[in-house]
Amino acid sequence: MTELIFAWGAALWLGILTSISPCPLATNIAAISYISKKIDRPSLVFWSGIFYTFGRTLTYTALGMLLVKSLLSIPELSFFLQTNMNKILGPILIIAGVFLLDLIHLNINGGGFGSSIKEKTQDWGIWGAGVLGILFALSFCPVSAALFFGSLIPLAIKFESGLAIPAFYGLGTAVPVVTFALLLGVGIHSVSKWFQKITKIEIWARRITGAIFILVGAYYILTHIFGFLS
């Protein structure tokens, strides 16, 4: 049970790290811009944030369940994953860490996508916020793809948790938006300064997590593939 709770916490952190990474952060900024247009109606701002969070969480949960259930439903593949997951996890963590450290740089900007979708859902109210959450969750870029497919899904497979682990990840990805929705909802309008601080924190959070991923991946490779340290 302790390991599972740790896995939930890890999934939540991966979601938060995703949310403040440059490409997903651009879509979250677009979502906050969408929500803040109703700043004169605090309750609408609050519920827009909730619906956005629900949209993102629902999308990642559904996608996670589909992937995990599909992989585990094939007997031969399920047996292979269950018996070799620790061996597979090492290289996957190192690859994810390389992306987080930006050692492989792919310049893909999600800001334009976020702006165009935001404009199309401008008059949909809180339902539009939910749609934004779903669409933005599906707009993967290198870092978010590495975190979701390269780290979260293997974690969910390892614990055979296609529901809870992706759900915690989804909640984490919406933390900035729901936090700012709450702040705007209670009348705190000067939230841009906090957003600037988040962008400064993100690079160090990403580097530290990337370094940890590489170290843990190396440990898994040495222990479960080469038999050292065991």
C-alpha positions in Angstrom: 0.0 0.0 0.0 2.9 2.4 0.8 4.4 1.8 -2.6 1.0 2.5 -4.3 0.6 5.8 -2.3 4.1 6.7 -3.4 3.1 5.9 -7.0 0.1 8.2 -6.7 2.3 11.0 -5.4 4.8 10.4 -8.2 1.9 10.6 -10.8 0.7 13.8 -9.3 4.2 15.3 -9.4 4.6 14.2 -13.0 1.4 16.0 -13.8 2.4 19.2 -12.1 5.8 19.1 -13.8 4.0 18.6 -17.1 1.7 21.6 -16.4 4.6 24.0 -15.9 6.7 22.8 -18.8 6.9 25.3 -21.7 4.5 23.7 -24.2 1.7 22.7 -21.7 2.2 25.9 -19.8 1.3 27.8 -23.0 -2.0 26.0 -23.2 -2.6 26.5 -19.5 -2.0 30.3 -20.0 -4.6 30.2 -22.8 -7.0 28.4 -20.4 -6.5 31.0 -17.7 -7.0 33.7 -20.3 -10.3 32.0 -21.2 -11.4 31.7 -17.6 -10.4 35.2 -16.5 -12.7 36.8 -19.1 -15.5 36.2 -16.6 -13.6 37.8 -13.8 -16.7 39.9 -12.9 -18.5 36.6 -12.0 -16.3 34.8 -9.4 -18.5 31.7 -9.2 -18.3 31.3 -13.0 -14.5 31.6 -12.9 -14.4 28.9 -10.1 -16.6 26.4 -12.0 -14.7 27.0 -15.2 -11.5 26.0 -13.4 -13.3 22.9 -12.1 -14.6 21.9 -15.5 -11.2 22.5 -17.1 -9.6 20.3 -14.4 -12.3 17.6 -15.0 -11.7 17.7 -18.7 -8.0 17.1 -18.4 -8.3 14.5 -15.7 -11.0 12.6 -17.6 -8.9 12.6 -20.8 -5.7 11.3 -19.2 -7.7 8.7 -17.2 -9.5 7.4 -20.2 -6.3 7.3 -22.3 -4.4 5.7 -19.4 -7.1 3.0 -18.9 -7.2 2.3 -22.6 -3.4 1.8 -22.9 -2.9 -0.1 -19.6 -6.0 -2.4 -20.2 -5.0 -3.0 -23.8 -1.4 -3.9 -22.9 -2.4 -6.1 -20.0 -5.3 -7.9 -21.8 -2.9 -9.7 -24.2 -1.7 -12.7 -22.1 1.7 -13.0 -23.7 2.4 -9.2 -23.6 1.0 -9.0 -20.0 3.3 -11.8 -18.8 6.2 -10.2 -20.6 5.5 -6.8 -19.0 5.0 -8.2 -15.5 8.2 -10.2 -15.6 10.4 -7.7 -17.4 8.9 -4.3 -16.3 11.9 -3.5 -14.1 14.3 -4.1 -17.0 12.2 -2.0 -19.4 11.7 0.8 -16.9 15.5 1.7 -16.6 16.0 2.7 -20.3 12.6 4.4 -20.4 13.4 6.6 -17.4 16.8 7.5 -18.9 15.2 8.5 -22.2 12.5 10.6 -20.3 15.3 12.2 -18.2 17.2 13.1 -21.4 14.1 15.0 -22.7 13.6 16.7 -19.4 17.2 17.9 -19.3 16.7 19.2 -22.8 19.7 17.2 -24.1 17.5 16.4 -27.1 15.9 19.6 -28.1 12.7 19.6 -30.2 11.3 23.0 -30.8 7.6 22.5 -30.8 5.4 25.4 -29.5 1.9 24.7 -28.4 0.9 28.4 -27.9 -0.6 28.9 -31.3 -2.8 25.7 -30.9 -3.9 26.9 -27.5 -4.9 30.3 -28.8 -6.8 29.0 -31.8 -8.8 26.5 -29.7 -9.5 29.1 -27.0 -11.0 31.4 -29.6 -13.3 28.7 -31.0 -14.7 27.9 -27.5 -14.9 31.5 -26.4 -18.7 31.6 -25.9 -19.2 28.1 -24.5 -19.0 29.2 -20.8 -18.0 26.5 -18.3 -18.6 23.8 -20.9 -16.0 25.4 -23.1 -13.6 25.2 -20.2 -14.2 21.5 -20.1 -13.7 21.1 -23.8 -10.4 23.1 -23.5 -9.3 20.7 -20.8 -9.9 17.7 -23.1 -8.3 19.2 -26.2 -5.3 20.6 -24.4 -4.7 17.3 -22.7 -4.4 15.7 -26.1 -2.0 18.3 -27.4 1.2 16.4 -26.6 4.6 17.9 -27.1 8.0 16.2 -26.5 8.2 16.8 -22.7 4.6 15.9 -22.0 4.8 12.9 -24.2 8.0 11.7 -22.5 6.3 12.2 -19.1 3.0 10.5 -19.9 4.0 7.7 -22.3 7.6 7.3 -21.1 7.1 7.6 -17.3 3.4 7.5 -16.3 2.2 4.6 -18.4 5.0 2.3 -17.4 4.3 3.2 -13.7 0.6 2.5 -14.2 1.5 -0.9 -15.8 3.9 -1.8 -13.0 1.1 -1.2 -10.4 -1.7 -2.4 -12.8 -3.4 0.9 -12.0 -5.0 2.2 -15.2 -7.5 4.4 -13.3 -6.0 6.0 -10.2 -2.4 6.8 -11.5 -3.5 8.5 -14.7 -6.2 10.3 -12.7 -3.7 11.7 -10.3 -1.5 12.7 -13.3 -4.5 14.5 -14.9 -5.2 16.4 -11.6 -1.6 17.5 -11.5 -1.6 18.9 -15.1 -4.5 21.2 -14.1 -3.0 22.5 -10.9 -1.9 26.0 -12.3 -5.3 26.6 -13.9 -7.5 25.5 -11.0 -5.2 27.4 -8.5 -5.5 30.6 -10.5 -9.3 30.0 -10.9 -9.6 29.8 -7.1 -7.5 33.0 -6.7 -9.5 34.9 -9.2 -12.7 33.5 -7.7 -11.9 34.9 -4.3 -10.9 38.3 -5.8 -7.1 38.1 -6.0 -6.5 39.7 -9.4 -2.8 40.2 -9.4 -1.9 36.6 -10.3 0.4 37.3 -13.2 3.3 37.8 -10.8 2.9 34.2 -9.5 2.8 32.9 -13.1 6.2 34.6 -13.7 7.6 32.9 -10.6 6.3 29.5 -11.9 8.2 29.9 -15.2 11.4 30.4 -13.2 10.8 27.4 -10.9 9.9 25.1 -13.9 13.4 24.9 -15.3 15.0 23.8 -12.0 12.1 21.4 -11.2 12.5 19.8 -14.7 16.3 19.5 -14.4 16.1 18.0 -10.9 13.4 15.5 -12.0 15.4 14.7 -15.2 18.5 14.0 -13.2 16.6 11.8 -10.8 15.1 9.9 -13.7 18.5 9.2 -15.2 19.9 8.1 -11.8 17.0 5.8 -11.0 17.1 4.5 -14.6 20.8 3.7 -14.3 20.1 1.9 -11.0 17.3 -0.2 -12.6 19.7 -1.1 -15.5 22.5 -2.0 -13.2 20.3 -4.0 -10.8 17.8 -5.7 -13.1 19.7 -6.1 -16.4 23.3 -6.5 -15.4 22.7 -7.9 -11.9 24.9 -5.4 -10.1 23.8 -3.8 -6.7 21.4 -6.6 -6.1 
